[in-house]
Amino acid sequence: MSIKNGDMPAMPQPSEWTGSKGLTKREQFAAMAMQGLLSNSVMGDSDLHNNASDWKKDMVESATEFADALLAQLEEKGE
């Protein structure tokens, strides 16, 4: 069984205490996408949504969709 590109460590940080490998590429890309979304004056304005819960859900879904799209593009190109 091979590991998907998105599940590979983005910046491996092995730890002898925890065995942690750091964030996955998918987690790293999603975090970067969310940072960009929240810095946008329109997307980052929670007042433009019905309630805070809907706004948070939209931000999380959008960030992971962008991360998945980037990973799919990289997979397609063999990177």
N, CA, C and O of each residue as an XYZ file, in Angstrom:
316
protein
N       0.849     -1.184      0.000
C       0.000      0.000      0.000
C       0.888      1.238      0.000
O       1.758      1.377      0.860
N       0.677      2.138     -0.956
C       1.484      3.351     -1.023
C       0.773      4.501     -0.312
O      -0.455      4.549     -0.238
N       1.572      5.412      0.202
C       1.031      6.574      0.898
C       0.728      7.655     -0.128
O       1.546      7.937     -1.004
N      -0.460      8.261     -0.015
C      -0.839      9.333     -0.918
C       0.029     10.554     -0.657
O       0.468     10.789      0.469
N       0.269     11.322     -1.701
C       1.085     12.519     -1.608
C       0.591     13.457     -0.505
O       1.401     14.014      0.235
N      -0.714     13.635     -0.388
C      -1.281     14.535      0.616
C      -1.066     14.076      2.037
O      -1.157     14.874      2.970
N      -0.780     12.797      2.214
C      -0.545     12.258      3.551
C       0.928     12.262      3.942
O       1.275     11.931      5.076
N       1.792     12.636      3.005
C       3.224     12.710      3.280
C       3.502     13.942      4.146
O       2.771     14.929      4.064
N       4.542     13.894      4.969
C       4.862     15.062      5.791
C       5.260     16.256      4.918
O       5.996     16.104      3.943
N       4.769     17.437      5.277
C       5.118     18.651      4.537
C       6.543     19.071      4.853
O       7.328     19.373      3.954
N       6.864     19.088      6.114
C       8.207     19.439      6.585
C       8.524     18.506      7.746
O       8.322     18.870      8.905
N       9.008     17.327      7.453
C       9.196     16.323      8.497
C      10.015     16.848      9.676
O      11.071     17.457      9.505
N       9.502     16.597     10.854
C      10.169     16.982     12.092
C      10.155     15.778     13.025
O       9.380     15.742     13.980
N      11.004     14.795     12.756
C      10.983     13.606     13.606
C      11.302     13.962     15.056
O      12.127     14.829     15.342
N      10.637     13.279     15.934
C      10.855     13.499     17.356
C      11.060     12.158     18.036
O      10.249     11.243     17.889
N      12.130     12.050     18.769
C      12.385     10.789     19.470
C      11.384     10.566     20.594
O      11.224      9.437     21.060
N      10.704     11.629     21.042
C       9.750     11.487     22.143
C       8.353     11.149     21.660
O       7.671     10.324     22.268
N       7.921     11.773     20.580
C       6.535     11.573     20.151
C       6.407     10.782     18.859
O       5.330     10.266     18.562
N       7.478     10.676     18.088
C       7.398     10.012     16.796
C       6.665     10.849     15.770
O       6.374     10.370     14.674
N       6.360     12.094     16.106
C       5.616     12.983     15.221
C       6.395     13.267     13.947
O       7.618     13.406     13.968
N       5.682     13.350     12.859
C       6.298     13.668     11.583
C       5.868     15.049     11.101
O       6.144     15.411      9.958
N       5.215     15.808     11.930
C       4.760     17.135     11.537
C       3.455     17.080     10.762
O       2.803     16.038     10.693
N       3.084     18.209     10.182
C       1.860     18.296      9.402
C       1.993     17.539      8.089
O       3.080     17.440      7.520
N       0.871     17.008      7.620
C       0.862     16.415      6.288
C       0.845     17.549      5.268
O       0.566     18.699      5.609
N       1.144     17.217      4.025
C       1.076     18.219      2.970
C      -0.338     18.788      2.882
O      -0.514     19.993      2.701
N      -1.330     17.935      3.010
C      -2.724     18.391      2.928
C      -3.032     19.380      4.041
O      -3.655     20.415      3.803
N      -2.596     19.062      5.258
C      -2.827     19.970      6.383
C      -2.106     21.302      6.173
O      -2.663     22.364      6.448
N      -0.877     21.241      5.689
C      -0.096     22.458      5.448
C      -0.752     23.316      4.367
O      -0.902     24.527      4.534
N      -1.143     22.683      3.257
C      -1.777     23.439      2.178
C      -3.108     24.030      2.625
O      -3.426     25.168      2.279
N      -3.887     23.274      3.387
C      -5.172     23.780      3.881
C      -4.957     24.961      4.823
O      -5.702     25.939      4.767
N      -3.956     24.879      5.678
C      -3.673     25.981      6.605
C      -3.287     27.236      5.829
O      -3.716     28.339      6.167
N      -2.478     27.061      4.788
C      -2.070     28.214      3.987
C      -3.260     28.810      3.235
O      -3.385     30.030      3.126
N      -4.128     27.948      2.720
C      -5.323     28.429      2.024
C      -6.238     29.172      2.995
O      -6.781     30.225      2.661
N      -6.405     28.621      4.197
C      -7.270     29.274      5.181
C      -6.706     30.634      5.568
O      -7.458     31.595      5.731
N      -5.400     30.721      5.714
C      -4.768     31.992      6.047
C      -5.084     33.028      4.968
O      -5.411     34.175      5.274
N      -4.986     32.620      3.721
C      -5.306     33.527      2.626
C      -6.775     33.920      2.619
O      -7.109     35.090      2.433
N      -7.643     32.951      2.819
C      -9.079     33.240      2.839
C      -9.435     34.221      3.943
O     -10.195     35.164      3.722
N      -8.888     34.000      5.127
C      -9.226     34.851      6.264
C      -8.618     36.245      6.151
O      -9.105     37.188      6.775
N      -7.564     36.379      5.363
C      -6.954     37.702      5.194
C      -7.697     38.533      4.146
O      -7.486     39.741      4.045
N      -8.564     37.884      3.369
C      -9.350     38.571      2.359
C     -10.468     39.346      3.046
O     -11.189     38.789      3.874
N     -10.618     40.618      2.713
C     -11.587     41.466      3.397
C     -13.033     40.999      3.235
O     -13.878     41.302      4.078
N     -13.322     40.272      2.170
C     -14.687     39.783      1.973
C     -14.870     38.418      2.630
O     -15.780     38.232      3.438
N     -14.009     37.469      2.285
C     -14.138     36.117      2.849
C     -13.915     36.106      4.351
O     -14.542     35.322      5.064
N     -13.034     36.961      4.839
C     -12.724     36.992      6.253
C     -13.725     37.757      7.092
O     -13.542     37.893      8.302
N     -14.784     38.262      6.470
C     -15.794     39.040      7.196
C     -16.944     38.137      7.611
O     -17.810     37.803      6.802
N     -16.943     37.749      8.873
C     -17.983     36.833      9.362
C     -19.369     37.466      9.326
O     -20.368     36.747      9.358
N     -19.455     38.792      9.260
C     -20.759     39.468      9.216
C     -21.500     39.199      7.907
O     -22.706     39.430      7.819
N     -20.788     38.716      6.895
C     -21.417     38.443      5.613
C     -22.073     37.062      5.561
O     -22.641     36.680      4.538
N     -21.994     36.326      6.649
C     -22.598     34.996      6.730
C     -23.753     35.027      7.728
O     -23.852     35.930      8.559
N     -24.609     34.039      7.630
C     -25.789     33.994      8.503
C     -25.430     33.888      9.974
O     -26.063     34.518     10.821
N     -24.419     33.094     10.276
C     -23.981     32.957     11.670
C     -22.531     32.485     11.683
O     -22.000     32.047     10.663
N     -21.907     32.579     12.836
C     -20.484     32.235     12.963
C     -20.227     30.773     12.606
O     -19.195     30.454     12.014
N     -21.145     29.894     12.956
C     -20.968     28.474     12.670
C     -20.913     28.214     11.166
O     -20.071     27.450     10.695
N     -21.817     28.855     10.410
C     -21.819     28.710      8.950
C     -20.548     29.285      8.345
O     -19.981     28.713      7.415
N     -20.105     30.419      8.874
C     -18.891     31.071      8.374
C     -17.683     30.163      8.578
O     -16.889     29.971      7.657
N     -17.539     29.603      9.783
C     -16.416     28.706     10.063
C     -16.465     27.484      9.157
O     -15.436     27.056      8.633
N     -17.649     26.924      8.972
C     -17.794     25.749      8.117
C     -17.383     26.083      6.680
O     -16.692     25.296      6.033
N     -17.806     27.246      6.181
C     -17.430     27.671      4.832
C     -15.919     27.824      4.692
O     -15.344     27.421      3.681
N     -15.278     28.404      5.699
C     -13.830     28.617      5.649
C     -13.083     27.278      5.634
O     -12.149     27.090      4.854
N     -13.496     26.367      6.489
C     -12.836     25.061      6.573
C     -13.029     24.275      5.282
O     -12.078     23.701      4.753
N     -14.248     24.249      4.780
C     -14.522     23.511      3.544
C     -13.764     24.103      2.367
O     -13.211     23.366      1.550
N     -13.735     25.419      2.274
C     -13.015     26.066      1.173
C     -11.524     25.777      1.247
O     -10.900     25.463      0.234
N     -10.952     25.879      2.435
C      -9.516     25.649      2.601
C      -9.144     24.222      2.208
O      -8.148     24.009      1.517
N      -9.935     23.250      2.642
C      -9.604     21.862      2.305
C      -9.850     21.574      0.827
O      -9.139     20.765      0.230
N     -10.838     22.220      0.235
C     -11.073     22.049     -1.204
C      -9.893     22.589     -2.010
O      -9.473     21.968     -2.987
N      -9.355     23.748     -1.605
C      -8.179     24.291     -2.297
C      -6.980     23.376     -2.116
O      -6.236     23.135     -3.066
N      -6.786     22.867     -0.917
C      -5.664     21.954     -0.656
C      -5.797     20.701     -1.512
O      -4.823     20.263     -2.126
N      -6.988     20.124     -1.558
C      -7.209     18.915     -2.350
C      -7.018     19.179     -3.847
O      -6.500     18.326     -4.568
N      -7.436     20.357     -4.310
C      -7.258     20.703     -5.720
C      -5.777     20.818     -6.065
O      -5.343     20.357     -7.121
N      -5.012     21.430     -5.181
C      -3.573     21.551     -5.425
C      -2.909     20.177     -5.442
O      -2.089     19.892     -6.315
N      -3.261     19.335     -4.487
C      -2.687     17.984     -4.447
C      -3.067     17.178     -5.685
O      -2.240     16.438     -6.219
N      -4.301     17.315     -6.144
C      -4.742     16.610     -7.351
C      -3.940     17.077     -8.563
O      -3.539     16.270     -9.402
N      -3.709     18.386     -8.646
C      -2.920     18.938     -9.755
C      -1.493     18.397     -9.705
O      -0.935     18.031    -10.740
N      -0.906     18.344     -8.526
C       0.447     17.833     -8.386
C       0.525     16.346     -8.737
O       1.472     15.902     -9.386
N      -0.476     15.586     -8.304
C      -0.525     14.153     -8.626
C      -0.625     13.951    -10.138
O       0.035     13.081    -10.707
N      -1.459     14.769    -10.776
C      -1.665     14.660    -12.208
C      -0.354     14.909    -12.974
O      -0.087     14.280    -13.998
N       0.440     15.826    -12.461
C       1.705     16.167    -13.110
C       2.840     15.292    -12.626
O       3.973     15.433    -13.087
N       2.550     14.379    -11.692
C       3.547     13.469    -11.196
C       4.542     14.102    -10.240
O       5.687     13.660    -10.150
N       4.118     15.120     -9.536
C       5.012     15.809     -8.593
C       4.684     15.479     -7.160
O       5.341     15.976     -6.245
